[in-house]
Amino acid sequence: SEIVSRFAERLPARLSVGAEPNRADEAINTVTELLAYGELLAQGIYALLAIMLLAFYWSLYEERTIRSIVLLAPPPRRDETRRFIEQIIAKLGAYLRAQGLLCLIMGGLVLVAYSLIGVPYALSLAIVAGILEALPVFGPALAAVPALLVALSVSPTTALWALGAVVVLQQFESNVLVPRLMDRSVGVNAIVTLLAIAALAALWGLAGAVLAIPMAAVAQLVLDRWVFRPDAVDLPPTSGRDAVSLLRYQLRELLQDVQVEFRRKSKPVTQGSDRLEDAVESLARDLDRALFAVTPQAGTVSAPSAEVH
């Protein structure tokens, strides 16, 4: 590599630490920096081993751990608690799959871009970029450093082209690919994704950026379950094409229409202003549960069409 050769030519033939105070200070500073980097490396290795160990024990004792958590809830709410834990696990699994797909896509785009520009070791640099893509915000910037150094060893023009490709790919990844991919896979809105990454990265740095999207997904699930729609999660699913199922579908549409009308109101909400909508919504939910109890799936014969109406 030309840049390594130039750097080697500027190094002295021998490095020695004499008795001069300035050389001693330089040596002390060098040792201090090396110790700092060694500490960071040790922390990273420790964190990786801890994650692998926790993942191993979770794979062995997943069901036992879930049962222990479920037993903390009252008996009437244990099934609901188990469903909620399973939804959290599904969200986190979807995030990991989306993150893996993101690494593959960005690694492929980097390989194509560097190959067209003529950057040496394009495949190795693409693998590094794909791996570091797992680190939001910081990963793409770290992956760009070795690519720019290698491109600079060829020519300044190649380095400028590589820099342009890095900027374009990072903008595409941050503003288009990540929000859309996380929205479709994890169910987190694109705006929520960007805000979560920006906020948690500012608060907790690299760890906050890595945990931003899964934490936003879990927070969204908690709010949707216990704040925004605390009763909707208890509604049994609709199935079948008989008269009872058709009526249940119509009840779901009625619930959606009531909620839409509630949101469209321009008047401020007061204690008695929305009693009618609340009453209609409660009646619809109660009727939906009652109809579910008389469906064939519940083990009884469905009610006649005239009685249902």
N, C-alpha and C positions, 0 to 999 in steps of 0.2 A: 504494500500500500504506500502510495507516494507521501501521504500525510504523516505516516509513521516514520518513514525514512527521514523526512525533513525534521521531525521532532527529535529523532535520534542523533542527527548531526549537530544539533544545538546543545546536547547534553555534554558535560565535561567527561573526560576519560575516567576520572576517579572521583567518587564522592567521599568526602571525609569530614568529620566533625572535629574541629580543632579546639583550642582553648579560648578562641576569641568569643566574647560575649554574644555577638550577633549570631554566630554560627550555632552556639549552644542554644540560644533562644529559638532559632529556626528548627533545630532538632527536637526541642521540647514541643513546639507547636505541631510539628509533623507527627510525633508520637501521640499527642492529644487527639489530633484529627483521626488517626488510625484507630485509636481506642473508641472514639465516638462512633465511627463507622462499624467497628466490631460489635459495639453494643446494639446498634440498630439491627445488624444482621442476626445477632443472638435473639433479640426480641421477635424478629420475623420467624425464625426457625421455631421458637417456643410457641408462638401463636399457631403456626401451621400444624405442629404436633398436637397441640391442644384441640384444634378443630377436628383433626383426623381421629383422635381418641374419642371425642364426644360423638362423632358420627358413627364410629364403630359400636359404642355402647348403645346408641339410639337404635341402630339396626338390630341389636340383640334384644333390647328390653323396650321396644316401642309400645307394644300392646300393654305391658305391665305398667309402664309410665302413664299411658293414657288412662288406664283403669284407676290408677292412684289419684289422678287429677279429677276424674269423674266422680269418685267417691266423696270428694270434698263438697260437691253440690247436693242440695236436697233431692230426695228420691224422685219427686215429680219433674225435676228439671235435668235429670241426668242424661236422658236421651238427647235433649237439646244441647247440653254441654258437649257431648260426644260429637254431635254433628258440627258444632262450631269449631272444635279442635280439628276435625277432619277437613273443614273448609280452610282453616289456616294452613294446614299441611299442603293442601292442594294449591293454595296461592303461592307458597314458597317453592313448591316443585315447579309450578309454571314459570316462576321468575328464573329459576336456575336453567330451565330449558331455553327460555328466551335469551338469557345471557350467553349460553353456549352457542345459540344460533347467531347472535350478534358478533361474537368472536370469529366465527367462521366467515360471516359475510364481510366483515372489515378486513380480515386477513386476506381473503380473495381479492378484494378491491385494492388493497395495498400492493399485492403481488402484481396485479395487472398494471397499476400506475407506475411502479418502479421499473417494471420490465419495459414499458413503452419509453420511459425517460432514459433508460440505460444505466440505472444505478447498479453497481456490482452487488452480488450476494442478495438479490431481490427475494429469493425464497426464504433465506434465514431472517431477513428483516421483516418479512411478512409474518413468519411464525412468531417472532417477538411481538409484533404489533397485535396479532390476534390474542396472544396470552395477556398482554398488558391491557387489552380492551376490557377485561373483567374489572379493572379499576376505573370507575367513572371519574371524569374531569382530569385526574392526574395521569391515568394510564396512557391515553393518546399522546400527551405532551412528552412523557418519558420515552415512548417508542419512537418519537420523532428525532431525538438527540442522536442515536447511533446512525440513523438513516442520513441525517444531514452531514455528519462527519464523513461517512463513506462517500457521499455524493461530492463533498468538497475535495476529497482526494482525487477525483476525476477532473473536475474543472469548476470554477465558480458558477458558470452557466448551468451546469447540471445541478449544483446545489440550489440555485434559485428555482429551477423547475421542480425539484424535490420539495422545496419549501412551499411552493404554490400548491402542489398536490396534497401535501399534509394539511394545509389550511382548508382546501376545498373538502377533503374527506372528513375532517373534524367538524366542519359546519354541517355537512350532510348527516353525519352520525348524531350530532347533538340536537339538531333542530327537526330532523325528519325521521331518521331510522329508529332512534331510541324511543321517542314518544309514541310513535305508531306501533312499534313492536310490543312495547310494554302495555299499551292500551288493549291490543288484541289478545295478547297472551295472558297477562296478569289481571286485566280489567281496571287498571289505574289510568285515569284521564291524562291526556298529554300535558295539559297545563299543570296538573297536580304533580306529574313526574318531574317537570322542570323546576317547579317551586320546591319540591322536596329535596332534590339534589342540591340546589343552590342554598337552601336554608341549612340543611344538616351539614353540608360541606363547610359552610361558614362557622357553624357551631363546633363541630367535632373533627374537622379536617378530613383526612383520608378515610377514617373509619365511618364518619357520618355519610360521606359520599357513597361508600360501598353499601351501607345499610339503608340508604334513603328510600329506594323503591320498595323493598320488602316491608319496611316499617310503614310506608304510606299505604300499601295494600292491606296490611293487618289493621291499621287505624281506620281505613275506609270500611272494612268488614265490621269492625266493632261499632262504628257510628251507624252504619246501615242497619245493624241488627238491634241495637238497644236504644238508639236515639231517633233516627228518622223513620224507621218502619219496625217498631218493636213487636207488632202483631202479625205482620205480613209473613214472617218466617215460619209461623205456626200453621199457615194454611196448607192443607194437604194438596198434592199435585193433582192436576186434572188429567184424565185419560178416558178413552172410549168415545163412541159416537152416538150413544143413546140419548134420550131426551134429558136425562139428569145431567149428563156430561155437557150437553149443549147449554143447558141452563147455567151450569157452573161457569162455562166460558163467558156467557153473557154477564154474569155477576162480576167476573174479573174485569170485563170492559167497563162495567158501571163504576167499579172502584177507581179505575184509571181516569174516567171522565170526571168523577168527583174531585180527585186530586188535582186534575188540570184546572178545573174551575176554581178551586181553592187558591191555586197559585196565581191565577189571572186577576184576582181581586185587587183593586187599587186602594181600598179603604184599609186603615190599620186594624189589626186583629185585636178584638176585645174579648171579654169573658163570655159574652152571649151572642157575638156576631156570627159564629160559625157552628151553632148548635145543630142546624139542619144538616149540614154536610157531615158532621160527626155522627149524627144519628143514622143517616143513610149508610155511612161507611160501616158502622157497627152492625147494623142489620144485615148488610150484605155479607160481612164476614161470618156472622152467626149462621146465616142461611147456607153459606158455602160449606161450613163444617157439618151442618145437619144433612145436607145432600150427600156429602161424602160418606156419611154413616149408612146410607141406604143404597149405595152403589153395589154391584155384584162383587167388586173387589173386597168389600168389607165383610162378605160372607152372608149377605141377606139379599133379598130380591128388591130390585129398584122399584120405587113408587110409581103408580100409574101416572100418565102424562097429565090427566085432568087434575089429579090430586096435587101434583107438584105446582101447577099453575094456580 
